[in-house]
Amino acid sequence: QVQLVESGGGLVQAGGSLRLSCAASGRTFSGYAVGWFRQAPGKEREFVAHVNWSGGSTYYTDSVKGRFTISRDTAKNTVYLQMRSLKPEDTAVYYCAARLRYRDYAARAVVDEYNYWGQGTQVTVSS
């Protein structure tokens, strides 16, 4: 079992940056791929970014490509989401989630594929 805790959210002006962290405990984090998802009020939870178990492969939803960077530090059991050029439409609760490394890579953006979720951290981008 993996426990995940997000941090780093807050209020930022449009065009600004934030770095979110997802700290893991429990089983070895390197055995899991990690995704970042977000959910705005009244909206479905949506995929944002994914990093594989080793950190060597990343994937992003189109709306954040070129602005967000997902990375992981296996030694620290932490995954990061560096967010730049933030827009008001990025406002949401951001969640990190983990799934076993051997799960289908093609399903990396699917919410239901993830077994473990953090509590979320609020990101608010003002215009």
Backbone as JSON, one array per atom type, in Angstrom:
{
  "sequence": "QVQLVESGGGLVQAGGSLRLSCAASGRTFSGYAVGWFRQAPGKEREFVAHVNWSGGSTYYTDSVKGRFTISRDTAKNTVYLQMRSLKPEDTAVYYCAARLRYRDYAARAVVDEYNYWGQGTQVTVSS",
  "N": [[0.84, -1.18, 0.0], [0.43, 2.25, -0.71], [0.78, 5.47, 0.55], [-0.14, 8.74, -0.21], [0.67, 12.16, -0.25], [-0.14, 15.34, -1.16], [1.3, 18.57, -1.74], [2.05, 22.09, -1.87], [0.28, 23.63, -3.29], [-1.62, 26.66, -3.89], [-2.37, 30.19, -4.1], [-1.93, 31.96, -7.03], [-0.94, 34.4, -9.43], [-2.08, 34.77, -12.81], [0.12, 33.53, -15.26], [2.11, 32.99, -13.52], [4.02, 30.66, -11.47], [3.97, 27.43, -9.92], [5.07, 24.77, -7.85], [4.11, 21.57, -7.33], [4.16, 18.96, -4.95], [4.31, 15.47, -4.39], [4.38, 13.35, -1.93], [5.35, 10.14, -0.93], [4.63, 7.28, 1.08], [4.99, 4.08, 2.7], [4.91, 1.25, 0.68], [7.68, 0.72, -1.6], [8.12, 3.45, -3.62], [9.15, 3.45, -6.16], [8.13, 1.29, -7.44], [5.83, 2.01, -8.68], [3.92, 3.74, -11.13], [3.11, 7.19, -11.56], [0.5, 9.54, -11.62], [-0.69, 12.85, -12.21], [-3.67, 14.49, -11.53], [-6.52, 16.63, -11.95], [-9.26, 18.47, -10.58], [-11.85, 20.57, -11.1], [-14.41, 22.66, -9.59], [-17.59, 21.21, -9.97], [-16.8, 19.78, -12.17], [-15.55, 16.88, -13.94], [-12.97, 14.72, -12.75], [-9.83, 15.12, -14.21], [-7.15, 14.02, -16.29], [-3.77, 15.06, -16.02], [-0.87, 14.78, -16.04], [1.72, 12.29, -16.34], [4.15, 10.09, -15.03], [6.43, 7.48, -15.5], [7.45, 4.47, -13.74], [10.21, 4.61, -13.44], [10.85, 7.21, -13.96], [11.72, 7.87, -16.44], [10.01, 8.27, -18.55], [7.52, 10.42, -19.66], [4.25, 11.92, -19.85], [1.7, 14.06, -21.06], [-1.38, 15.86, -20.82], [-2.85, 17.63, -23.54], [-3.44, 20.33, -22.99], [-1.62, 21.24, -21.13], [0.89, 20.82, -22.05], [4.21, 21.81, -22.58], [4.05, 23.68, -20.6], [3.77, 22.49, -18.08], [5.7, 20.29, -16.05], [6.41, 17.05, -15.16], [8.09, 15.14, -12.75], [10.24, 12.88, -10.95], [11.76, 11.99, -7.87], [13.22, 9.36, -6.9], [14.75, 8.54, -4.72], [13.85, 10.21, -2.73], [11.26, 9.53, -2.56], [9.31, 11.04, -3.88], [7.22, 12.82, -6.1], [6.99, 15.38, -8.49], [5.21, 18.21, -9.75], [5.87, 20.64, -11.79], [4.59, 23.69, -12.52], [4.14, 26.09, -14.9], [3.57, 29.32, -16.41], [0.89, 29.68, -15.64], [-2.65, 29.54, -15.97], [-5.95, 30.94, -15.53], [-7.8, 28.89, -16.05], [-6.48, 26.68, -15.15], [-7.09, 26.41, -12.55], [-7.95, 24.37, -9.9], [-8.46, 21.48, -7.79], [-5.65, 19.61, -7.25], [-4.53, 16.35, -7.65], [-2.38, 13.67, -6.8], [-1.71, 10.38, -7.94], [-1.21, 6.85, -7.81], [-0.18, 3.91, -9.52], [0.43, 0.44, -10.12], [3.51, -0.51, -11.6], [3.41, -2.31, -13.7], [1.01, -2.07, -14.95], [-1.16, -1.41, -17.77], [0.35, 0.66, -20.06], [-0.96, 2.18, -21.96], [-3.25, 2.98, -20.72], [-2.63, 5.04, -19.04], [-3.68, 7.56, -18.6], [-6.14, 7.25, -17.51], [-8.49, 7.62, -15.04], [-9.6, 5.57, -13.42], [-7.69, 3.63, -13.44], [-5.86, 4.0, -11.47], [-4.74, 3.17, -8.27], [-4.15, 4.31, -5.8], [-4.57, 7.35, -4.1], [-3.88, 10.76, -3.34], [-4.8, 13.38, -1.0], [-5.31, 15.75, -2.23], [-4.49, 19.06, -3.39], [-5.11, 22.49, -3.37], [-5.09, 24.58, -6.16], [-5.14, 27.81, -7.2], [-5.59, 30.13, -9.66], [-5.39, 33.41, -10.37], [-6.76, 35.99, -12.41]],
  "CA": [[0.0, 0.0, 0.0], [1.15, 3.51, -0.8], [0.07, 6.66, 0.99], [0.31, 9.89, -0.97], [0.31, 13.45, 0.3], [0.22, 16.45, -2.03], [1.53, 19.86, -1.13], [2.58, 23.09, -2.78], [-0.76, 24.44, -3.9], [-1.81, 28.0, -3.36], [-2.9, 31.21, -4.97], [-0.91, 32.55, -7.88], [-1.47, 35.19, -10.53], [-1.9, 34.22, -14.15], [1.48, 33.66, -15.74], [3.03, 32.58, -12.48], [4.43, 29.27, -11.36], [3.89, 26.68, -8.68], [5.55, 23.4, -7.9], [3.42, 20.66, -6.46], [4.9, 17.77, -4.54], [3.55, 14.3, -3.96], [5.26, 12.54, -1.1], [4.81, 8.81, -0.74], [5.11, 6.42, 2.14], [4.51, 2.73, 2.54], [5.75, 0.46, -0.21], [8.64, 1.43, -2.41], [7.46, 4.26, -4.62], [9.69, 3.15, -7.47], [7.34, 0.24, -8.04], [4.57, 2.58, -9.16], [3.82, 4.92, -11.97], [2.36, 8.24, -10.87], [-0.18, 10.53, -12.42], [-1.33, 14.02, -11.62], [-5.01, 14.77, -12.03], [-7.1, 17.82, -11.34], [-10.71, 18.53, -10.6], [-12.44, 21.87, -10.82], [-15.77, 22.53, -9.08], [-18.59, 20.84, -10.94], [-16.2, 19.11, -13.31], [-14.98, 15.56, -13.72], [-11.53, 14.66, -12.55], [-9.18, 14.95, -15.49], [-5.74, 13.71, -16.32], [-2.86, 16.16, -16.28], [0.48, 14.33, -16.38], [2.08, 10.96, -15.9], [5.55, 9.68, -15.08], [6.51, 6.05, -15.26], [8.06, 4.04, -12.48], [11.62, 4.98, -13.39], [11.01, 8.62, -14.24], [12.28, 8.04, -17.76], [8.99, 8.52, -19.56], [6.46, 11.31, -19.2], [3.14, 12.11, -20.76], [0.9, 15.18, -20.62], [-2.54, 16.24, -21.58], [-2.48, 18.68, -24.48], [-3.62, 21.67, -22.47], [-0.52, 21.63, -20.26], [2.17, 20.56, -22.71], [5.05, 22.99, -22.69], [3.92, 24.51, -19.4], [3.92, 21.67, -16.88], [6.71, 19.25, -16.09], [6.33, 16.06, -14.1], [9.36, 14.48, -12.5], [10.24, 12.16, -9.69], [13.0, 11.73, -7.18], [12.96, 8.07, -6.28], [15.41, 8.49, -3.42], [13.05, 10.97, -1.78], [9.88, 9.06, -2.65], [8.54, 12.24, -4.18], [6.95, 13.2, -7.47], [6.74, 16.8, -8.58], [4.58, 18.8, -10.91], [6.24, 22.03, -11.95], [3.59, 24.34, -13.34], [4.56, 27.41, -15.34], [2.62, 30.03, -17.26], [-0.42, 29.25, -15.18], [-3.82, 30.22, -16.49], [-7.11, 30.76, -14.66], [-8.42, 27.61, -16.29], [-5.75, 25.65, -14.42], [-7.6, 26.38, -11.19], [-8.55, 23.08, -9.57], [-7.77, 20.67, -6.8], [-4.74, 18.72, -7.93], [-4.31, 15.09, -6.96], [-1.48, 12.68, -7.35], [-2.22, 9.03, -7.85], [-0.21, 5.85, -8.14], [-0.61, 2.6, -9.98], [1.54, -0.49, -10.26], [4.32, -0.26, -12.79], [3.13, -3.24, -14.78], [-0.29, -1.79, -15.56], [-1.11, -1.04, -19.18], [0.8, 2.03, -20.3], [-1.95, 2.88, -22.77], [-4.31, 3.48, -19.84], [-2.0, 5.91, -18.05], [-4.47, 8.77, -18.38], [-7.46, 6.84, -17.08], [-8.63, 7.78, -13.6], [-9.91, 4.32, -12.75], [-6.52, 2.77, -13.45], [-5.01, 4.32, -10.34], [-5.16, 2.5, -7.04], [-3.89, 5.12, -4.62], [-4.78, 8.77, -4.31], [-3.65, 11.7, -2.26], [-5.97, 14.15, -0.54], [-5.47, 16.9, -3.1], [-4.02, 20.38, -2.99], [-5.82, 23.5, -4.16], [-4.35, 25.55, -6.97], [-6.02, 28.86, -7.67], [-4.89, 31.07, -10.53], [-6.18, 34.61, -10.54], [-6.53, 36.71, -13.65]],
  "C": [[0.88, 1.24, 0.0], [0.24, 4.63, -0.31], [0.69, 7.87, 0.31], [-0.2, 11.17, -0.34], [0.79, 14.54, -0.64], [0.46, 17.71, -1.21], [2.0, 20.83, -2.21], [1.54, 23.94, -3.48], [-0.87, 25.8, -3.25], [-2.43, 28.91, -4.38], [-1.77, 31.87, -5.74], [-1.59, 33.35, -8.98], [-1.23, 34.49, -11.85], [-0.5, 34.53, -14.66], [2.52, 33.23, -14.74], [3.28, 31.09, -12.47], [4.18, 28.72, -9.97], [4.53, 25.32, -8.9], [4.82, 22.58, -6.87], [4.3, 19.46, -6.15], [3.93, 16.69, -4.12], [4.52, 13.39, -3.23], [4.59, 11.21, -0.79], [5.42, 8.12, 0.47], [4.49, 5.04, 1.95], [5.46, 1.92, 1.67], [6.65, 1.34, -1.07], [7.95, 2.14, -3.57], [7.93, 3.94, -6.03], [8.94, 2.03, -8.17], [6.05, 0.71, -8.69], [4.81, 3.69, -10.17], [2.93, 5.93, -11.26], [1.73, 9.19, -11.88], [-0.62, 11.7, -11.58], [-2.66, 14.24, -12.32], [-5.5, 16.05, -11.37], [-8.62, 17.79, -11.49], [-11.17, 19.92, -10.19], [-13.86, 21.68, -10.32], [-16.77, 22.23, -10.19], [-18.08, 20.1, -12.16], [-15.72, 17.71, -12.93], [-13.49, 15.67, -13.47], [-10.86, 14.36, -13.88], [-7.69, 14.72, -15.34], [-4.92, 14.94, -16.66], [-1.51, 15.66, -16.79], [0.76, 12.98, -15.76], [3.59, 10.78, -15.99], [5.62, 8.2, -14.75], [7.32, 5.74, -14.02], [9.51, 4.5, -12.33], [11.86, 6.48, -13.52], [11.5, 8.91, -15.64], [11.28, 8.33, -18.86], [7.89, 9.37, -18.95], [5.42, 11.51, -20.28], [2.23, 13.19, -20.19], [-0.36, 15.33, -21.45], [-2.19, 17.48, -22.41], [-2.52, 20.08, -23.87], [-2.47, 22.15, -21.58], [0.84, 21.39, -20.88], [2.94, 21.86, -22.91], [4.99, 23.9, -21.5], [4.19, 23.74, -18.12], [5.0, 20.63, -17.1], [6.54, 18.33, -14.9], [7.69, 15.38, -13.97], [9.27, 13.72, -11.19], [11.65, 12.0, -9.17], [12.77, 10.47, -6.37], [13.56, 7.98, -4.88], [14.6, 9.2, -2.34], [11.59, 10.53, -1.76], [8.92, 10.21, -2.95], [8.4, 12.43, -5.68], [6.54, 14.66, -7.48], [5.94, 17.14, -9.83], [4.94, 20.28, -10.92], [5.29, 22.67, -12.94], [4.05, 25.76, -13.63], [3.49, 28.02, -16.23], [1.18, 29.65, -16.91], [-1.53, 30.16, -15.7], [-4.99, 30.03, -15.52], [-7.79, 29.41, -14.84], [-7.66, 26.43, -15.68], [-6.23, 25.52, -12.98], [-8.35, 25.08, -10.93], [-7.89, 22.54, -8.32], [-6.92, 19.67, -7.56], [-4.45, 17.51, -7.05], [-3.18, 14.32, -7.61], [-2.05, 11.3, -7.09], [-1.16, 8.06, -8.34], [-0.87, 4.57, -8.63], [0.62, 1.74, -10.19], [2.21, -0.35, -11.61], [3.97, -1.15, -13.97], [1.73, -3.07, -15.39], [-0.12, -1.27, -16.98], [-0.75, 0.43, -19.36], [-0.23, 2.84, -21.08], [-3.07, 3.48, -21.93], [-3.79, 4.47, -18.81], [-2.78, 7.17, -17.72], [-5.86, 8.48, -17.85], [-7.54, 6.86, -15.56], [-8.77, 6.44, -12.89], [-8.75, 3.33, -12.74], [-5.62, 2.98, -12.23], [-5.58, 3.81, -9.04], [-5.09, 3.38, -5.8], [-3.95, 6.59, -4.96], [-4.41, 9.58, -3.09], [-4.91, 12.48, -1.95], [-6.25, 15.38, -1.41], [-4.9, 18.17, -2.51], [-4.61, 21.41, -3.93], [-4.84, 24.41, -4.88], [-5.36, 26.55, -7.5], [-5.2, 29.88, -8.44], [-5.81, 32.25, -10.79], [-5.81, 35.32, -11.83], [-6.17, 38.15, -13.39]]
}
